[in-house]
């Protein structure tokens, strides 16, 4: 939830690293995970079958917080460095999280 | 990570509720989220486009912990009550989480 009581915003996505670049890309994706306002959960994972694929699952207190995160200096810098390591994007599913465990929702 | 230092285990899945039963199914899915040993993250979400679809994204300290959770009395009971409300299963993707925000990893 967010102050206005609106719905949370979730994202499930996959991306494919350039061959041999997954580890470097994972490191970049993990740089900002603890610094983004409104981010309740941000999980970066490897695909166990495909050595180039990364899965990212996110939960935000609102779509607005997610959008705003893309303008954060640290995030913009990471995106710039990540781009050349990305061969392509796969799944991009938006969800409406209702609840769960591990959502760092401020009291 | 888990005591043996093995990889974390992640799941991204979707399921379709019987027409009109999503809310009841969501409630059942949310019952045990805070009681499952080794569960670092468990997010239950609605699909904003399809009124019957639910997305579940999970992170466990190991595949073993996830497997063991299916035998917990509370979880077994929830599964029994959930089954008649489920019309079908969609995505079932296993991942290897590397890190992120909101993973309740014990210090």
Backbone of each chain as ProteinMPNN parsed JSONL, in Angstrom:
{"seq_chain_A": "XXXXXXXXXXXXXXXXXXXXXXXXXXXXXXXXXXXXXXXXXXXXXXXXXXXXXXXXXXXXXXXXXXXXXXXXXXXXXXXXXXXXXXXXXXXXXXXXXXXXXXXXXXX", "coords_chain_A": {"N_chain_A": [[0.853, -1.199, 0.0], [0.339, 2.349, -0.365], [0.791, 5.733, 0.73], [-1.572, 7.003, -0.237], [-3.109, 4.817, -0.188], [-3.389, 3.334, -2.401], [-3.057, 0.67, -4.906], [-0.394, -1.775, -4.69], [2.483, -2.185, -6.818], [3.714, -4.521, -9.089], [6.379, -6.27, -10.763], [7.388, -8.708, -13.093], [10.061, -9.916, -14.723], [12.24, -10.843, -17.458], [15.568, -10.991, -18.72], [18.141, -11.152, -21.221], [21.526, -11.723, -21.063], [24.436, -10.548, -22.821], [26.517, -13.025, -24.291], [28.338, -14.7, -21.805], [28.238, -12.539, -20.095], [26.532, -12.466, -17.953], [27.121, -12.541, -15.188], [28.427, -10.11, -14.686], [26.379, -8.401, -15.325], [24.439, -9.092, -13.44], [25.696, -8.138, -11.153], [25.594, -5.37, -11.542], [22.82, -4.94, -11.568], [22.277, -5.489, -8.93], [23.3, -3.419, -7.503], [21.731, -1.17, -6.652], [19.656, -2.062, -5.093], [18.894, -1.631, -2.42], [18.329, 1.01, -2.106], [16.155, 2.314, -3.187], [13.397, 4.35, -2.996], [10.214, 3.339, -1.834], [10.379, 0.776, -2.704], [9.477, -2.438, -2.07], [10.286, -4.991, -2.506], [12.865, -6.628, -4.303], [14.134, -8.824, -6.356], [16.841, -10.554, -7.711], [17.697, -12.972, -10.022], [19.222, -15.949, -11.353], [18.597, -17.823, -14.336], [18.273, -21.226, -14.139], [18.497, -22.932, -16.278], [19.214, -21.603, -18.668], [22.218, -20.118, -19.385], [22.51, -17.407, -19.9], [20.335, -15.985, -19.046], [18.49, -13.778, -16.946], [16.298, -13.297, -14.188], [14.048, -10.949, -12.864], [12.207, -9.91, -10.126], [9.89, -7.743, -8.814], [8.498, -5.6, -6.244], [6.594, -2.778, -5.599], [5.523, 0.13, -3.72], [3.833, 1.603, -5.215], [2.961, 2.293, -8.665], [3.974, 4.679, -9.368], [6.2, 5.032, -7.682], [7.903, 3.161, -8.721], [8.288, 4.142, -11.333], [9.529, 6.573, -10.677], [11.918, 5.637, -9.681], [13.473, 5.118, -11.832], [14.588, 7.453, -12.493], [16.427, 8.027, -10.626], [19.728, 8.989, -9.788], [21.709, 6.97, -9.242], [20.444, 4.713, -10.266], [20.025, 5.411, -12.932], [22.649, 5.574, -13.771], [23.451, 2.942, -13.446], [21.788, 1.71, -15.324], [22.827, 2.773, -17.679], [25.335, 1.547, -17.733], [24.567, -1.053, -17.787], [23.24, -1.5, -20.174], [24.936, -2.1, -22.533], [25.511, -4.713, -21.927], [23.293, -6.169, -22.216], [21.49, -8.418, -24.145], [18.89, -8.777, -24.867], [15.322, -8.448, -24.085], [12.94, -10.364, -22.251], [10.266, -11.732, -20.769], [7.772, -9.489, -19.573], [5.873, -8.742, -17.203], [3.278, -7.102, -15.585], [2.062, -6.793, -12.292], [-0.352, -6.856, -9.557], [0.497, -6.739, -6.517], [-0.741, -8.248, -3.523], [-0.105, -9.08, -1.009], [2.154, -10.721, 1.318], [5.233, -12.406, 2.274], [8.271, -11.008, 3.424], [8.052, -8.551, 2.348], [9.158, -5.458, 2.627], [7.472, -3.568, 4.207], [6.976, -0.455, 5.511], [6.172, 0.126, 8.923]], "CA_chain_A": [[0.0, 0.0, 0.0], [1.091, 3.602, -0.288], [0.064, 6.711, 1.556], [-2.937, 7.225, -0.756], [-3.875, 3.587, -0.062], [-3.554, 2.745, -3.728], [-2.515, -0.685, -5.037], [1.04, -1.951, -4.913], [2.816, -2.431, -8.225], [4.713, -5.586, -9.2], [6.934, -6.562, -12.084], [8.105, -9.968, -13.286], [10.683, -9.739, -16.031], [13.47, -11.588, -17.731], [16.432, -10.384, -19.735], [19.196, -12.051, -21.663], [22.817, -11.026, -21.113], [25.348, -10.941, -23.896], [27.182, -14.269, -23.893], [29.41, -14.568, -20.829], [28.154, -11.279, -19.341], [25.468, -12.495, -16.94], [27.62, -12.241, -13.838], [28.668, -8.662, -14.619], [25.069, -7.728, -15.369], [23.828, -9.326, -12.136], [26.315, -7.238, -10.172], [25.06, -4.016, -11.764], [21.409, -4.947, -11.146], [22.186, -5.577, -7.465], [23.911, -2.255, -6.86], [20.83, -0.174, -6.052], [18.441, -2.693, -4.565], [18.492, -1.183, -1.082], [18.308, 2.479, -2.024], [15.08, 2.871, -4.014], [12.205, 4.643, -2.2], [8.965, 2.669, -2.212], [10.634, -0.592, -3.178], [9.239, -3.397, -0.999], [11.012, -6.227, -2.797], [13.554, -6.584, -5.601], [14.917, -10.063, -6.332], [17.581, -10.793, -8.953], [17.956, -14.408, -10.041], [19.697, -16.596, -12.574], [17.807, -18.926, -14.86], [19.149, -22.388, -13.988], [18.63, -23.681, -17.536], [19.889, -20.801, -19.704], [23.323, -19.411, -18.712], [22.524, -15.971, -20.181], [19.064, -15.35, -18.657], [18.294, -13.241, -15.594], [14.913, -13.006, -13.81], [13.931, -9.896, -11.85], [10.839, -9.797, -9.618], [9.88, -6.511, -8.024], [7.247, -5.113, -5.653], [6.7, -1.365, -5.224], [4.301, 0.581, -3.031], [2.96, 2.175, -6.257], [3.588, 2.381, -9.989], [4.697, 5.947, -9.381], [7.524, 4.856, -7.064], [8.736, 2.429, -9.674], [8.647, 5.086, -12.401], [10.483, 7.555, -10.134], [13.223, 5.017, -9.429], [14.244, 5.114, -13.083], [15.242, 8.754, -12.63], [17.446, 8.162, -9.572], [21.071, 9.014, -10.387], [22.368, 5.664, -9.149], [19.77, 3.773, -11.161], [20.317, 5.826, -14.315], [24.051, 5.205, -14.047], [23.493, 1.485, -13.593], [21.147, 1.381, -16.604], [23.777, 3.104, -18.739], [26.41, 0.532, -17.763], [23.99, -2.383, -18.052], [22.735, -1.604, -21.56], [25.782, -2.85, -23.48], [25.63, -6.122, -21.522], [21.978, -6.797, -22.414], [21.245, -8.858, -25.528], [17.466, -8.656, -25.161], [14.376, -8.563, -22.975], [11.962, -11.441, -22.472], [8.97, -11.493, -20.123], [7.555, -8.22, -18.872], [4.523, -8.878, -16.669], [2.931, -6.22, -14.477], [1.104, -7.441, -11.382], [-0.863, -6.037, -8.457], [0.723, -7.498, -5.285], [-1.753, -8.12, -2.464], [0.565, -9.273, 0.28], [3.131, -11.802, 1.309], [6.325, -12.416, 3.255], [9.477, -10.405, 2.875], [7.763, -7.231, 1.789], [9.615, -4.526, 3.669], [6.474, -2.489, 4.268], [7.178, 0.324, 6.742], [5.057, -0.061, 9.881]], "C_chain_A": [[0.89, 1.25, 0.0], [0.206, 4.616, 0.443], [-1.374, 6.925, 1.07], [-3.777, 5.946, -0.652], [-4.115, 2.914, -1.397], [-2.896, 1.38, -3.798], [-0.992, -0.682, -5.137], [1.249, -2.26, -6.399], [3.909, -3.488, -8.278], [5.169, -5.779, -10.63], [7.63, -7.913, -12.063], [8.734, -9.87, -14.663], [11.896, -10.627, -16.207], [14.274, -10.819, -18.778], [17.587, -11.325, -20.02], [20.492, -11.249, -21.749], [23.551, -11.413, -22.391], [26.105, -12.171, -23.389], [28.323, -13.987, -22.919], [29.309, -13.343, -19.933], [27.131, -11.316, -18.206], [25.959, -12.059, -15.564], [27.836, -10.728, -13.668], [27.34, -7.909, -14.562], [24.344, -7.892, -14.036], [24.373, -8.337, -11.11], [25.757, -5.815, -10.311], [23.617, -3.93, -11.254], [21.277, -4.918, -9.628], [22.681, -4.323, -6.759], [22.933, -1.396, -6.07], [19.665, -0.769, -5.268], [17.99, -2.17, -3.199], [18.298, 0.326, -0.986], [17.118, 3.109, -2.741], [13.812, 3.082, -3.184], [10.968, 3.912, -2.739], [9.143, 1.247, -2.705], [10.488, -1.585, -2.019], [10.034, -4.683, -1.222], [11.642, -6.116, -4.178], [14.496, -7.777, -5.607], [15.544, -10.302, -7.709], [18.021, -12.249, -8.944], [18.506, -14.867, -11.385], [18.656, -17.608, -13.034], [18.709, -20.158, -14.795], [19.39, -23.142, -15.302], [19.469, -22.914, -18.556], [20.954, -19.916, -19.053], [23.349, -17.902, -18.956], [21.321, -15.234, -19.593], [19.025, -14.989, -17.178], [16.8, -12.985, -15.383], [14.921, -11.93, -12.724], [12.469, -9.823, -11.422], [10.824, -8.663, -8.604], [8.502, -6.246, -7.417], [7.478, -3.689, -5.174], [5.423, -0.922, -4.515], [3.342, 1.235, -4.036], [3.703, 2.17, -7.586], [4.437, 3.648, -10.06], [6.091, 5.815, -8.787], [8.466, 4.126, -8.014], [9.229, 3.373, -10.768], [9.726, 6.052, -11.895], [11.863, 6.942, -9.968], [14.105, 5.082, -10.666], [14.977, 6.43, -13.298], [16.311, 8.961, -11.557], [18.84, 8.107, -10.202], [21.761, 7.652, -10.387], [21.774, 4.662, -10.124], [20.063, 4.116, -12.619], [21.732, 5.402, -14.705], [24.16, 3.7, -14.277], [22.897, 1.073, -14.934], [22.111, 1.635, -17.762], [24.846, 2.024, -18.868], [25.865, -0.848, -18.108], [23.655, -2.562, -19.529], [23.637, -2.397, -22.495], [25.911, -4.335, -23.135], [24.331, -6.889, -21.773], [21.766, -7.15, -23.881], [19.768, -8.713, -25.883], [16.616, -8.826, -23.926], [13.362, -9.661, -23.276], [10.635, -11.076, -21.863], [8.927, -10.119, -19.495], [6.108, -8.216, -18.405], [4.312, -7.925, -15.499], [1.899, -6.925, -13.607], [0.635, -6.435, -10.338], [-0.688, -6.846, -7.166], [-0.323, -7.19, -4.213], [-1.109, -8.273, -1.086], [1.593, -10.377, 0.18], [4.158, -11.655, 2.409], [7.553, -11.776, 2.624], [9.229, -9.083, 2.182], [8.103, -6.213, 2.865], [8.667, -3.324, 3.719], [6.677, -1.725, 5.574], [5.949, 0.224, 7.637], [4.031, 1.062, 9.738]], "O_chain_A": [[2.071, 1.176, 0.338], [-0.966, 4.364, 0.724], [-2.293, 7.017, 1.884], [-4.967, 5.944, -0.966], [-4.955, 2.02, -1.506], [-2.24, 0.967, -2.842], [-0.386, 0.281, -5.605], [0.301, -2.556, -7.127], [4.921, -3.367, -7.589], [4.442, -5.49, -11.58], [8.372, -8.225, -11.131], [8.026, -9.753, -15.664], [12.495, -11.097, -15.24], [13.72, -10.097, -19.607], [17.961, -12.165, -19.201], [20.55, -10.221, -22.424], [23.31, -12.475, -22.965], [26.303, -12.328, -22.184], [29.173, -13.135, -23.18], [30.185, -13.115, -19.099], [26.89, -10.294, -17.563], [25.287, -11.3, -14.865], [27.475, -10.149, -12.644], [27.199, -6.915, -13.849], [23.71, -6.955, -13.551], [23.627, -7.774, -10.308], [25.484, -5.146, -9.314], [23.243, -2.963, -10.589], [20.3, -4.395, -9.093], [22.502, -4.179, -5.55], [23.241, -0.943, -4.968], [18.779, -0.037, -4.828], [16.808, -2.265, -2.866], [18.12, 0.858, 0.11], [17.076, 4.33, -2.89], [13.212, 2.114, -2.718], [10.722, 3.88, -3.945], [8.174, 0.586, -3.08], [11.293, -1.569, -1.088], [10.407, -5.374, -0.274], [11.038, -5.58, -5.107], [15.535, -7.755, -4.947], [14.862, -10.257, -8.733], [18.64, -12.712, -7.987], [18.272, -14.238, -12.417], [17.927, -18.178, -12.222], [19.809, -20.136, -15.347], [20.357, -23.893, -15.428], [20.326, -23.49, -19.226], [20.619, -19.048, -18.246], [24.111, -17.185, -18.308], [21.273, -14.005, -19.627], [19.447, -15.745, -16.304], [16.115, -12.511, -16.29], [15.708, -11.996, -11.78], [11.584, -9.689, -12.268], [11.626, -8.624, -7.671], [7.476, -6.614, -7.99], [8.427, -3.415, -4.439], [4.367, -1.53, -4.691], [2.16, 1.402, -3.735], [4.928, 2.058, -7.622], [5.475, 3.684, -10.721], [7.049, 6.396, -9.296], [9.655, 4.431, -8.099], [10.416, 3.407, -11.09], [10.708, 6.318, -12.588], [12.872, 7.636, -10.098], [15.332, 5.1, -10.565], [15.859, 6.536, -14.151], [17.024, 9.964, -11.581], [19.097, 7.263, -11.061], [22.326, 7.231, -11.397], [22.49, 3.867, -10.733], [20.317, 3.232, -13.437], [21.974, 4.936, -15.818], [24.864, 3.243, -15.178], [23.431, 0.192, -15.608], [22.208, 0.84, -18.696], [25.216, 1.634, -19.976], [26.575, -1.7, -18.643], [23.779, -3.663, -20.067], [23.153, -3.29, -23.191], [26.368, -5.126, -23.96], [24.269, -8.102, -21.571], [21.851, -6.286, -24.753], [19.423, -8.546, -27.052], [17.079, -9.271, -22.876], [12.976, -9.859, -24.428], [9.937, -10.201, -22.378], [9.922, -9.639, -18.95], [5.22, -7.748, -19.117], [5.077, -7.938, -14.534], [0.981, -7.571, -14.111], [1.149, -5.321, -10.246], [-1.605, -7.557, -6.754], [-0.731, -6.044, -4.023], [-1.543, -7.648, -0.118], [1.867, -10.9, -0.901], [3.98, -10.883, 3.351], [7.837, -11.976, 1.444], [10.111, -8.559, 1.501], [7.422, -6.119, 3.886], [9.023, -2.214, 3.322], [6.556, -2.314, 6.648], [4.817, 0.236, 7.152], [3.029, 1.077, 10.454]]}, "seq_chain_B": "XXXXXXXXXXXXXXXXXXXXXXXXXXXXXXXXXXXXXXXXXXXXXXXXXXXXXXXXXXXXXXXXXXXXXXXXXXXXXXXXXXXXXXXXXXXXXXXXXXXXXXXXXXX", "coords_chain_B": {"N_chain_B": [[21.141, -17.972, 0.546], [22.019, -21.053, 2.211], [22.581, -23.061, 5.162], [24.458, -24.97, 4.245], [25.541, -23.461, 2.319], [24.554, -23.626, -0.196], [22.765, -22.915, -3.313], [20.128, -20.451, -3.429], [16.595, -20.927, -3.894], [14.159, -20.238, -6.281], [10.801, -19.421, -7.296], [8.521, -18.704, -9.877], [5.254, -18.321, -10.55], [2.006, -18.836, -12.04], [-1.533, -18.95, -11.528], [-4.914, -19.901, -12.218], [-7.948, -18.881, -10.992], [-11.117, -20.394, -10.243], [-13.975, -18.966, -11.808], [-14.746, -15.904, -10.298], [-13.628, -16.64, -7.872], [-11.16, -15.67, -7.113], [-10.483, -13.892, -5.012], [-11.058, -15.344, -2.683], [-9.246, -17.4, -3.02], [-6.82, -16.034, -2.969], [-6.78, -15.254, -0.292], [-6.462, -17.7, 1.02], [-3.946, -18.474, 0.047], [-2.388, -16.576, 1.293], [-2.368, -17.231, 3.931], [-0.268, -18.732, 5.182], [2.119, -17.425, 4.803], [4.016, -16.319, 6.557], [5.058, -18.292, 8.061], [6.721, -20.304, 7.161], [9.539, -22.227, 7.282], [12.728, -21.214, 6.108], [11.812, -19.671, 4.09], [12.405, -16.898, 2.257], [11.113, -14.982, 0.786], [7.796, -14.356, -0.286], [5.443, -13.628, -2.433], [2.185, -12.658, -3.201], [0.054, -11.966, -5.824], [-2.339, -10.143, -7.838], [-3.369, -10.506, -11.253], [-3.498, -7.73, -13.256], [-4.9, -7.593, -15.623], [-6.361, -9.954, -16.177], [-9.118, -11.109, -14.48], [-9.186, -13.509, -13.096], [-6.662, -14.473, -12.631], [-3.774, -15.263, -10.68], [-0.548, -14.349, -9.469], [2.374, -15.778, -8.162], [5.36, -15.269, -6.483], [8.317, -16.562, -5.309], [10.997, -16.98, -2.9], [13.4, -19.124, -1.622], [15.598, -20.487, 0.911], [16.659, -22.779, 0.018], [16.045, -25.494, -2.307], [15.205, -27.652, -0.945], [14.008, -26.606, 1.369], [11.755, -25.475, 0.3], [10.443, -27.726, -0.717], [9.982, -29.093, 1.687], [8.161, -27.407, 2.859], [5.766, -28.015, 1.735], [4.834, -30.083, 3.132], [4.091, -29.161, 5.547], [1.675, -28.933, 8.111], [-0.16, -26.715, 8.168], [0.187, -25.729, 5.586], [-0.479, -27.91, 4.001], [-3.157, -28.151, 4.667], [-4.124, -25.724, 3.675], [-3.652, -26.115, 0.949], [-5.431, -28.177, 0.415], [-7.872, -26.87, 0.772], [-7.62, -24.95, -1.15], [-7.537, -26.2, -3.614], [-10.154, -26.857, -4.844], [-10.805, -24.336, -5.709], [-9.18, -23.693, -7.748], [-8.755, -23.309, -11.172], [-6.819, -23.846, -12.99], [-3.26, -24.177, -13.803], [-0.628, -21.941, -14.713], [2.172, -20.388, -15.671], [5.263, -21.82, -14.611], [8.088, -21.321, -13.365], [11.342, -22.065, -12.434], [13.894, -20.562, -10.516], [17.23, -19.268, -9.748], [17.806, -17.447, -7.219], [19.972, -14.676, -6.603], [20.361, -12.446, -5.106], [19.11, -9.425, -3.498], [16.554, -7.063, -2.515], [14.569, -7.05, 0.417], [14.69, -9.659, 1.015], [14.288, -11.793, 3.51], [16.768, -12.616, 4.965], [18.269, -14.391, 7.457], [20.551, -12.929, 9.732]], "CA_chain_B": [[22.116, -19.054, 0.913], [21.569, -21.898, 3.332], [23.733, -23.464, 5.993], [25.483, -25.656, 3.435], [26.076, -22.53, 1.34], [24.035, -23.954, -1.523], [22.023, -21.832, -3.965], [18.73, -20.219, -3.087], [15.642, -21.505, -4.852], [13.053, -19.298, -6.546], [9.693, -19.886, -8.127], [7.608, -17.709, -10.436], [4.157, -19.126, -11.078], [0.674, -18.217, -12.115], [-2.638, -19.91, -11.49], [-6.191, -19.302, -12.593], [-9.012, -19.257, -10.055], [-12.461, -20.573, -10.807], [-14.591, -17.642, -11.975], [-15.269, -15.284, -9.087], [-13.026, -17.199, -6.656], [-9.774, -15.22, -6.902], [-10.302, -13.264, -3.699], [-11.026, -16.419, -1.681], [-7.999, -18.143, -3.217], [-5.746, -15.167, -2.476], [-6.791, -15.31, 1.178], [-5.883, -18.989, 1.431], [-2.51, -18.439, -0.272], [-1.695, -15.659, 2.2], [-2.459, -17.692, 5.32], [0.941, -19.311, 5.775], [3.332, -16.796, 4.272], [5.016, -15.927, 7.561], [5.336, -19.417, 8.972], [7.39, -21.39, 6.456], [10.99, -22.173, 7.485], [13.57, -21.105, 4.91], [11.184, -18.828, 3.06], [12.932, -15.537, 2.308], [10.157, -14.057, 0.163], [6.623, -15.047, -0.854], [4.565, -12.517, -2.807], [0.955, -13.083, -3.874], [-0.398, -10.791, -6.583], [-3.387, -10.271, -8.847], [-3.056, -10.045, -12.603], [-4.396, -6.587, -13.454], [-5.668, -7.727, -16.865], [-7.284, -11.104, -16.112], [-9.691, -11.108, -13.122], [-9.094, -14.811, -12.438], [-5.276, -14.948, -12.538], [-2.931, -14.93, -9.529], [0.891, -14.568, -9.649], [3.086, -16.038, -6.905], [6.82, -15.273, -6.662], [8.854, -17.094, -4.051], [12.44, -17.214, -2.75], [13.675, -20.013, -0.486], [17.048, -20.627, 1.101], [17.08, -23.984, -0.742], [14.924, -26.249, -2.888], [14.739, -28.548, 0.107], [13.078, -25.91, 2.257], [10.48, -25.312, -0.415], [9.801, -29.044, -0.742], [9.527, -29.412, 3.052], [7.007, -26.562, 3.224], [4.538, -28.63, 1.208], [4.396, -31.092, 4.1], [3.671, -28.507, 6.799], [0.225, -29.112, 8.326], [-0.898, -25.526, 7.733], [0.258, -25.598, 4.126], [-1.283, -29.007, 3.433], [-4.574, -27.809, 4.879], [-4.448, -24.647, 2.727], [-3.687, -26.701, -0.393], [-6.679, -28.939, 0.312], [-8.991, -25.929, 0.61], [-7.415, -24.143, -2.363], [-7.703, -27.009, -4.847], [-11.431, -26.699, -5.562], [-10.949, -22.966, -6.224], [-8.198, -23.514, -8.819], [-9.201, -23.807, -12.479], [-5.663, -24.333, -13.747], [-1.959, -23.57, -13.527], [-0.022, -21.354, -15.916], [3.636, -20.385, -15.644], [5.953, -22.446, -13.474], [9.506, -21.106, -13.672], [12.257, -22.168, -11.294], [15.044, -19.658, -10.686], [18.272, -19.35, -8.726], [18.012, -16.085, -6.741], [21.356, -14.313, -6.238], [20.302, -11.423, -4.051], [18.073, -8.423, -3.707], [16.008, -6.303, -1.384], [13.354, -7.658, 0.927], [14.891, -11.08, 1.292], [14.466, -11.855, 4.975], [17.841, -13.585, 5.211], [18.739, -14.259, 8.844], [21.911, -12.368, 9.785]], "C_chain_B": [[21.513, -19.899, 2.019], [22.82, -22.419, 4.049], [24.845, -24.127, 5.165], [26.074, -24.71, 2.386], [25.594, -22.804, -0.062], [23.217, -22.804, -2.078], [20.637, -21.666, -3.356], [17.855, -20.809, -4.192], [14.492, -20.54, -5.038], [12.005, -19.919, -7.442], [8.878, -18.692, -8.608], [6.476, -18.511, -11.065], [2.868, -18.33, -11.189], [-0.372, -19.33, -12.024], [-3.939, -19.17, -11.745], [-7.252, -19.81, -11.625], [-10.271, -19.577, -10.839], [-13.087, -19.177, -10.859], [-15.129, -17.13, -10.636], [-14.615, -15.733, -7.793], [-11.629, -16.663, -6.355], [-9.546, -14.695, -5.498], [-10.187, -14.347, -2.61], [-9.71, -17.193, -1.786], [-6.8, -17.344, -2.715], [-5.644, -15.272, -0.957], [-6.141, -16.608, 1.672], [-4.369, -18.976, 1.212], [-1.73, -17.595, 0.732], [-1.634, -16.169, 3.643], [-1.121, -18.052, 5.941], [2.232, -18.566, 5.455], [4.397, -16.479, 5.322], [5.474, -17.096, 8.431], [6.171, -20.524, 8.332], [8.907, -21.28, 6.59], [11.747, -22.105, 6.158], [12.985, -20.24, 3.82], [11.663, -17.391, 3.215], [11.948, -14.516, 1.744], [9.017, -14.872, -0.44], [5.599, -13.973, -1.15], [3.382, -13.048, -3.607], [0.337, -11.863, -4.533], [-1.544, -11.14, -7.525], [-2.814, -9.894, -10.209], [-4.023, -8.9, -12.888], [-5.298, -6.73, -14.687], [-6.737, -8.812, -16.747], [-7.811, -11.257, -14.682], [-9.588, -12.445, -12.392], [-7.649, -15.234, -12.134], [-4.529, -14.376, -11.332], [-1.471, -15.239, -9.891], [1.519, -14.801, -8.278], [4.583, -16.073, -7.21], [7.44, -15.59, -5.3], [10.379, -17.159, -4.081], [12.64, -18.029, -1.476], [15.179, -20.139, -0.294], [17.569, -21.888, 0.394], [15.844, -24.641, -1.333], [14.325, -27.177, -1.829], [13.731, -27.896, 1.035], [11.723, -25.739, 1.588], [9.723, -26.641, -0.398], [9.199, -29.366, 0.632], [8.274, -28.612, 3.406], [5.695, -27.21, 2.799], [3.994, -29.691, 2.159], [3.954, -30.468, 5.418], [2.15, -28.619, 6.942], [-0.595, -27.921, 7.806], [-0.94, -25.4, 6.222], [-0.58, -26.693, 3.462], [-2.771, -28.687, 3.531], [-5.006, -26.742, 3.873], [-4.559, -25.206, 1.311], [-5.004, -27.444, -0.61], [-7.86, -28.001, 0.045], [-8.869, -25.122, -0.681], [-7.793, -24.922, -3.627], [-9.041, -26.795, -5.551], [-11.627, -25.293, -6.156], [-10.023, -22.705, -7.417], [-8.701, -24.132, -10.121], [-8.024, -24.362, -13.27], [-4.393, -23.601, -13.373], [-1.351, -23.039, -14.824], [1.478, -21.494, -15.847], [4.167, -21.102, -14.412], [7.441, -22.39, -13.785], [10.338, -21.213, -12.399], [13.445, -21.262, -11.555], [16.059, -19.92, -9.581], [18.556, -17.92, -8.25], [19.458, -15.858, -6.28], [21.351, -13.295, -5.116], [19.177, -10.454, -4.325], [17.673, -7.731, -2.43], [14.751, -7.009, -0.906], [13.468, -9.16, 1.118], [15.198, -11.205, 2.774], [15.507, -12.919, 5.315], [18.344, -13.393, 6.64], [20.202, -13.82, 8.874], [22.951, -13.478, 9.953]], "O_chain_B": [[20.576, -19.467, 2.689], [23.949, -22.235, 3.593], [26.029, -23.861, 5.376], [26.987, -25.086, 1.652], [26.153, -22.279, -1.025], [22.996, -21.813, -1.381], [20.052, -22.616, -2.837], [18.333, -21.14, -5.277], [13.909, -20.071, -4.06], [12.284, -20.817, -8.236], [8.581, -17.781, -7.835], [6.698, -19.287, -11.994], [2.673, -17.308, -10.531], [-0.125, -20.479, -12.39], [-4.043, -17.965, -11.516], [-7.431, -21.017, -11.46], [-10.467, -19.094, -11.954], [-12.762, -18.314, -10.045], [-15.865, -17.827, -9.938], [-14.995, -15.266, -6.719], [-10.973, -17.149, -5.433], [-8.539, -15.012, -4.865], [-9.328, -14.269, -1.732], [-9.131, -17.59, -0.775], [-5.88, -17.898, -2.114], [-4.547, -15.367, -0.407], [-5.366, -16.6, 2.628], [-3.605, -19.408, 2.075], [-0.557, -17.86, 0.995], [-0.928, -15.6, 4.476], [-0.861, -17.717, 7.097], [3.319, -19.03, 5.801], [5.576, -16.383, 4.983], [6.189, -16.907, 9.414], [6.31, -21.594, 8.924], [9.502, -20.339, 6.066], [11.448, -22.837, 5.215], [13.577, -20.085, 2.753], [11.352, -16.739, 4.212], [11.934, -13.354, 2.149], [9.235, -15.933, -1.025], [4.953, -13.458, -0.237], [3.556, -13.795, -4.57], [0.12, -10.842, -3.88], [-1.693, -12.286, -7.95], [-1.9, -9.075, -10.31], [-5.237, -9.074, -12.776], [-6.333, -6.071, -14.784], [-7.878, -8.617, -17.165], [-7.029, -11.51, -13.766], [-9.87, -12.515, -11.196], [-7.431, -16.239, -11.456], [-4.631, -13.192, -11.009], [-1.183, -16.25, -10.532], [1.212, -14.077, -7.331], [5.025, -16.815, -8.088], [7.123, -14.965, -4.288], [10.983, -17.364, -5.134], [12.131, -17.688, -0.408], [15.948, -19.921, -1.23], [18.775, -22.04, 0.197], [14.723, -24.37, -0.902], [13.124, -27.448, -1.814], [12.745, -28.509, 1.443], [10.679, -25.845, 2.232], [8.528, -26.686, -0.106], [8.07, -29.844, 0.734], [7.425, -29.084, 4.163], [4.65, -26.99, 3.413], [2.857, -30.142, 2.024], [3.49, -31.176, 6.312], [1.425, -28.414, 5.969], [-1.589, -28.097, 7.1], [-1.957, -25.017, 5.644], [-1.296, -26.442, 2.493], [-3.537, -28.924, 2.596], [-6.087, -26.821, 3.29], [-5.452, -24.82, 0.556], [-5.613, -27.354, -1.676], [-8.725, -28.286, -0.783], [-9.868, -24.668, -1.239], [-8.308, -24.35, -4.588], [-9.055, -26.57, -6.761], [-12.501, -25.085, -6.998], [-10.07, -21.635, -8.023], [-9.03, -25.317, -10.174], [-8.197, -25.238, -14.118], [-4.422, -22.557, -12.722], [-1.538, -23.619, -15.893], [2.006, -22.602, -15.952], [3.603, -21.006, -13.322], [7.988, -23.307, -14.397], [10.067, -20.532, -11.41], [13.949, -21.195, -12.676], [15.81, -20.662, -8.631], [19.432, -17.249, -8.794], [20.075, -16.722, -5.657], [22.246, -13.29, -4.271], [18.392, -10.632, -5.256], [18.358, -7.804, -1.409], [13.962, -7.505, -1.709], [12.473, -9.847, 1.352], [16.253, -10.769, 3.235], [15.188, -13.971, 5.871], [18.804, -12.303, 6.981], [21.006, -14.321, 8.088], [24.148, -13.197, 10.017]]}, "name": "protein", "num_of_chains": 2, "seq": "XXXXXXXXXXXXXXXXXXXXXXXXXXXXXXXXXXXXXXXXXXXXXXXXXXXXXXXXXXXXXXXXXXXXXXXXXXXXXXXXXXXXXXXXXXXXXXXXXXXXXXXXXXXXXXXXXXXXXXXXXXXXXXXXXXXXXXXXXXXXXXXXXXXXXXXXXXXXXXXXXXXXXXXXXXXXXXXXXXXXXXXXXXXXXXXXXXXXXXXXXXXXXXXXXXXXXX"}
